[in-house]
Amino acid sequence: MRNSRLSRAARKSLARIYDGIVAAAADEATADSFVVTLQAQCEKLASLPGTLGRPRPELGDDFRSFPYRGYVIVFRYLPEVLDIVDILSERQDIDAHFSEDEQ
């Protein structure tokens, strides 16, 4: 069974998501619960057989994306691990985000 691995960008995004929920809801427990659920979804994607998600060649080699509760998990399958590249709000311009990362 494959595990998921969060990139530095994905870990930073989870921290921003947490902070955004705390700012909006003024509730750390809600933010913590959502971030844990989002991380569990990443583990679930890693554990499921087959190839999941939408191919996203415009973002990078072998990149795929999967929507989850207002966010988009961007990942790629590596031999032994599901590499979580980033986690973005579905409102973000994902193409522009990855173009900025290259600069």
GIZI-V536748 format. One record per pair of residues at least 24 apart in sequence whose ideal C-beta (glycine too) atoms are under 10 Angstrom apart, sorted by the first residue. I is the first residue (numbers start at 1). J is the second residue. D is the distance in Angstrom with one decimal. If there is no record, write none. Layout:
<<I/J/D> <I/J/D>>
This chain:
<<1/43/10.0> <1/46/7.8> <1/47/5.6> <1/48/9.7> <1/49/9.4> <2/43/9.6> <2/45/9.2> <2/46/4.7> <2/47/6.8> <2/48/9.0> <2/49/9.5> <2/77/7.9> <2/78/8.6> <2/79/9.0> <2/80/6.6> <2/81/6.0> <2/82/5.5> <3/42/9.5> <3/43/7.2> <3/46/5.6> <3/47/8.1> <3/80/8.0> <3/81/5.8> <3/82/7.2> <4/39/8.2> <4/40/9.8> <4/41/9.3> <4/42/4.4> <4/43/5.3> <4/44/8.7> <4/45/6.8> <4/46/4.0> <4/47/8.5> <4/73/9.3> <4/75/7.7> <4/81/6.9> <4/82/4.5> <4/83/7.8> <4/84/5.5> <5/42/9.0> <5/46/8.5> <5/75/9.5> <5/78/8.2> <5/80/9.4> <5/81/4.8> <5/82/7.1> <5/83/5.6> <5/84/6.6> <6/39/7.7> <6/42/7.1> <6/75/9.8> <6/83/8.7> <6/84/4.8> <6/85/9.2> <6/86/9.3> <6/87/8.4> <7/74/9.4> <7/75/9.3> <7/76/10.0> <7/83/6.6> <7/84/6.2> <7/85/5.5> <7/86/6.7> <7/87/9.6> <8/86/9.6> <9/74/9.1> <9/84/8.9> <9/85/6.7> <9/86/4.6> <9/87/8.6> <9/88/9.5> <9/97/9.5> <9/101/7.5> <10/38/9.9> <10/39/9.5> <10/42/8.1> <10/73/8.4> <10/74/8.3> <10/75/8.7> <10/83/8.9> <10/84/4.5> <10/85/6.6> <10/86/5.2> <10/87/5.4> <10/88/9.6> <11/84/9.0> <11/86/9.7> <11/87/9.3> <12/86/8.6> <12/87/9.5> <13/38/9.5> <13/71/8.6> <13/73/9.8> <13/74/9.6> <13/84/9.3> <13/85/9.9> <13/86/5.6> <13/87/4.5> <13/88/6.6> <13/89/8.9> <13/92/9.9> <13/97/10.0> <14/38/6.9> <14/39/7.1> <14/42/9.6> <14/71/9.9> <14/84/9.5> <14/86/9.9> <14/87/6.4> <16/87/9.2> <16/88/9.8> <16/89/9.2> <17/70/9.6> <17/71/7.2> <17/87/7.0> <17/88/9.5> <17/89/8.0> <20/89/8.5> <34/69/7.9> <34/70/9.7> <34/71/9.6> <35/87/9.7> <37/68/8.7> <37/69/7.8> <38/68/6.7> <38/69/7.5> <38/70/10.0> <38/71/6.7> <38/73/7.9> <38/84/10.0> <38/87/6.7> <39/84/9.0> <39/87/9.3> <41/66/8.1> <41/68/5.0> <41/69/8.1> <41/71/9.0> <41/73/6.9> <41/84/10.0> <41/87/9.4> <42/66/9.1> <42/68/8.7> <42/73/6.2> <42/75/7.6> <42/82/7.2> <42/84/5.2> <42/87/7.9> <43/82/8.6> <43/84/9.7> <44/68/9.6> <44/82/9.9> <45/73/6.8> <45/75/6.8> <45/77/9.8> <45/82/6.0> <45/84/8.4> <46/75/8.5> <46/77/9.1> <46/81/7.3> <46/82/3.7> <46/83/9.5> <46/84/8.6> <47/82/8.7> <48/82/9.5> <51/77/6.7> <52/77/9.0> <52/82/9.2> <53/77/9.2> <53/82/9.8> <56/85/9.5> <56/94/7.9> <56/95/9.1> <56/98/8.7> <58/94/9.0> <58/95/6.2> <58/98/8.1> <58/99/9.5> <59/85/8.0> <59/86/9.3> <59/94/6.9> <59/95/7.1> <59/97/8.8> <59/98/4.7> <59/99/9.1> <59/101/9.3> <60/85/7.4> <60/98/6.8> <60/101/9.1> <60/102/8.9> <63/94/9.9> <63/98/8.2> <65/90/9.9> <65/94/7.3> <72/97/9.9> <74/98/8.0>>
